[in-house]
Structures are given as structure tokens and as C-alpha cells.
Amino acid sequence: MDRYAVMGNPIQHSLSPHIHRLFAETSGQSLSYEAMLVAEDGFTRAVDAFFQSGGKGLNVTVPFKEQAWQMATKRSQRAELAGAVNTLSFVDNEICGENTDGVGLVRDILQNHQCQIKGKRILIVGAGGAVRGVLAPILAEEPAELVLANRTVSKAETLATHFQDHGKIQACGFELLDDRPFDLLINGSSASLSGQLPPLPSTCIGPYSGCYDMMYGAKQTVFNTWAAQQGAAKVMDGLGMLVEQAAEAFFIWRQLRPETGPVIKTIRNNL
């Protein structure tokens, strides 16, 4: 039986084992998938031991995504741009690194929520690793404009410069956002984890705006509650992104794309 795992610290909260077991069941695949708690100074040893013992693939979560990027002897273009890797596989004696976060986000927005990115005005809040990991796939969809807003403007400017060859992107502070509403707002900041709101003006949201929080939970996130109160046409959370990025990893490992809709519904009901 092919063996897969997710490595992180902490790891007990991870839904990845449940998601991949559901994928395996619904697609008739025989595999095992476990969550592995790894010491913060032991990631390289853990990865080497896993692959040397015959392991086929790994998902990587906090705080090891940058270390996984460094370990990968072969990286995809989107992993290269993201500067982080969340999916590893061992092929022809090479550790192959991929970042599936952005693909998962885009697929969730386009397919599961039937929203558009192409030709739209997009606002992304935040300039950390979560945002960096999704910018290339979003820009590949050719939005009319992509604005990065962040408290520390220099971090947003650095990201905008890094991705400027991939689409129309600019950076600014929250106070410099103009009065025009955006078609799609994506919260990629960590504010929702602490129950806080980014300091966005309400004018960012219009009657046709869609709002997406990359965080998720049993209850609506603070960002999505605020967006609904401002009259957003639609609010979405990151659960679908989680399942879709896992599906992309499953496809990389198994060359089979699992059906995600029933899995999203199952995980949602279990929250």
C-alpha cells in the first residue's frame, strides 16, 4: 500500500488525513495517509527517513513550507515563484516540490463558487506567505487589476515587484484604497485567526462584490461577517481551497483527480 503523510508542527488539527482518505475511498485508490508531528529542527531528517522507507508523497504545513522549498531538488514554476512548497514527491531519485495552494484557491473560486477572475478588479489583503503562494495562479487568470493592501506597505511592494512580470499588480496601504468597490476581495491576512478585521474602508465593497476569506471554521469568519454587513453579494471561506489544494496534490501523486464536491460537503458538516 502506497504511503503518504502530512508533516507539520503543530499537526493534530490537520484535516488532510480525513480529506485524503475520502479521496481514496471515492476514487477506489488503495493508500495510507497519516499526520506526522515533526520537531522544528527535525524536518530534513524526517523527510529523508520517510522517502528512504518507501514513502511516496508528503504534504507540508506550518512551519516547514520554506524548508521544503529548500529541500526540493526539482521545483515547479509556481513553487519557484511562491518561495514555498506544500507538496513533495519522490520521483527518479529527486525530491520534487510543488505549491498547490494557489491552484486550490482559484479552482474553488471559479468552479465551486462560480465567480470570475478574468477581467475583474481584485483586492488581496495581506502580504505574507499565504498570499505569495496564490498570486501566480490568480494573475494567470488575467484579472483587469490586482491590488495588494497591507499594513506594512513595503512588504506588499516587494511582492508586487516580484510578480510584476506575471500580470497587472500594484501595492498600497489601507489608507490609500480609493472609493471604487472591487469585484472580488480576498483576505489572505492572519487577522481572522485572532478575530480581528483588516482596516478596510466599507467603500471597497459594492452590491456585486464577492468576498473570500482564506480562513475557515465552524462559524462564519469575522471578515465574512463584516463583508455581508457591508452588502457583499457573496461571502466564501477557505474550506474549499483546502480541499481543492489537497485534490491537486492527490492528482500529482496518483495521476487521478478526485471529485471534491462531496468531500467539501462532508468536511463542512463535520466542522
N, C-alpha and C positions, 0 to 999 in steps of 0.2 A: 504494500500500500504506500503510495507516494505521500511524503510528509511535508507539511507546510506549517508556518508559525508566524506570529507577530511578536516582535521584541520591543520593549519599552520599559520605562520606569517613571511613574507607576504604570501598572498594566491591568490591574484587577477590574477596572471599569470598562475595558475594551469590549466592544460588540463584535469585533472581527471574527472570533471563533464561531459565534452563532450565525453570522451572515454567511460565512464560507461553508458551514455545514448545511445551511439551507440551499445554497447554490449547488452543492454536491448532490443533495437529495433530489432536487428538482431537475437536475440535468443527468442523473444516472452516473455520476462520477464516483469512483472509489478513492478516497483520500482521507488523511487525518490532518487536523489543524488545531494548534494549541497556542495559548498565550504564555509567553516566557518573560518573567521578570529578570532583567539584566542589570547588574551593578553598573553604576555610572562610569566606572573605569574599566569595565569588562566587555564592552561591546565588540571590539575587534576579535577577541578570543572566542566569544560566544558565536559570532557569525562563522568564523573559521571552523569551529567544532561542529556546528550544525551542518555545514556543507560537506565536511570531511566524513560525517557519519551517514551521508547519503540524502540529506535534506534537499528538496527540490526548489523551494522558494520561500522568501521571507517578506512580510510586511514590516515596516519600521515606523515607529511613532516617537513622540517626545521622550527623551531629548536627543535622539540619535540620528535624525534625518541628515544632518550635515556630515556626521561621521560616516554614514552610509554612502553619501556622495563621494567622500574622500576614498573610501574602500573600493568603490566600483572601478574595475579596470576598463569597463566599457559603459558609456553613458549615452542615452538618447539625447536628441537636441533639446527636448523640453526639460529633461532633467538637468542638462548643462545650464540652461537659462535660469532654471529655478534655484540652482545652487543647493538643492536638497533632493534626497531620494527617499521614497517611501515604499518602493518595491524592488526586491533583489531576486535574481535568479542565477543559477549556476549552469552555464552553457559552454561546452568545449573548453573547459578549464578556465573560463573567465567569469568574474562576478559582474553581472550586467545590472545596471541601475536605471530605474525609471521613476518618474514622478507622475502619478495618476490623478492627483488632486484636481488640477485644472480641467482635465477631461471629464472627471466626475461632476464637477460644478456645471460645466457647460451642458453636458447631457441632461442633467436634472432640470436646468432652466428651459432648455429647448424642447425636450421630449416629454418629461413628466409634467411640467407646468405650462407648456405651450406658449412660452414667452419668446420674444425675439431679441437678438443682439445686433444683428446686421443692420447698419444704418441708424442705430439708436444712440441716444446720448446717455452715457453710463457714468455713474459716480461710484467709486470704490473707497470705502472708509478704512484707513489703516495702511501701514507700510512695513509690516513685519513679514516673517517667513510665510505665513498663511497666504498673504496677498501675493508675494513674489511667486509662489508656486502656481498661481492660477492666471497670471497676467498673459502669458504667451498664448494659451488656448483661447482666452477671451478676445485678444487682439486678432487672432486668426479668423474670428467670426466677422471681422470688419465693422466694428461699431463706427458711427459717424464721429464720435468723440469719446474719449475716456479720460476722466478727471480723477486723480488721486488726491484725497484730502487726509491730512494727518496733523496731529498736534505738533510734532517735530517736523517742520516743513522740509528740512534738509534731507531727512530720510526718504520722504516722498519724492523729492527732486532727484535723489540718487537712483531710485527705482525707475523713474520716468526716463532718465538718461540711459539707463541700462537697456530699456526696452524700446527706445525711440525708433529703432530701425524696423520694428515689427508692427507699427501702426501709429495712429494719431493719439498721443498720450501727453498729458500735462499734469503738473502738481501744484497744489496750493494749500494754504492754511484754511481752517474752517471759516475764519472771519472774512475771507476773500471770495467765498462762494457767492455767485450772483443770484438774482431773484428768479431765474428761469428754472422751472422744475425739470427733473431728469426723468427719462423713460424707465430707467432701471437703477436702483440703488442697492449696492452690495455691502453689507457690513462685514469686513474682514478683520476688525479690531478685536481685542480681547475684552472689551467693555462689558459685553453680555455675561461673561463669566462672573463678574463681580456685581451684576445687577445695575450697571451704570449705563448711561446713554452718551454717545458721542455728541459733542456740542453742535449739532446740525441745525441750521435755520429751517423752520417749517416750510419756507418757500421752495425748498428742494423737492417737495412732494406735490404733485398735481393729481387731478382726478384720474389720470391714465397711468400713473406711476406704479411700477411693481417694485416691491422691497424684499430683499433676500438677506437673511442673517445666516452666516456660515455656521453659527452655533445652533444647537437644538436641545430640546429637553421635553419632559412630560408636559410642561406648560409652555405657553407662548412666551418667547423671549421678550425682554424689556424693549428691545429695538423694534420688534414687530408690533408690539402693543402700541408703542408711540406712533409708528407709521400708520397703523389702522386708525388711530385717533386723528391723524392729520388728513385722513381721507384717501389714503392709498387704495388703488383699485385691487391690489392683490398683495398678500404677505406670504412669504415662504421661509422655511428654515432649512438647516443643513443636513437633515437626516437623509434626504435623497442623495445629496452629494456623497455622504459617507458610503451608502450602498453602491452608488454608481462608480466611485473610485475603486471600491473592492471588486466590482464586476470587471473593471478594466484589468486589474491585477490577475484575476481569475482567467481572463482571456489570454493574457501574456503567458501564464503558466500552462494552461490547458488547451489553448487554441480553440476555445469554445466560449461563446458569450452567453452567460446565464440570463434568464428572464428576471428583471429586477422589480417589477411592479408588485407581485405577491410578497416579495421579501420586504420591501418598504412597508407594506401594509402590516405584515406580521410584526416587524420590529416596532412600528408605531403603536400597535395595540399592546405591546409588552412594556412600553415605557411607563 
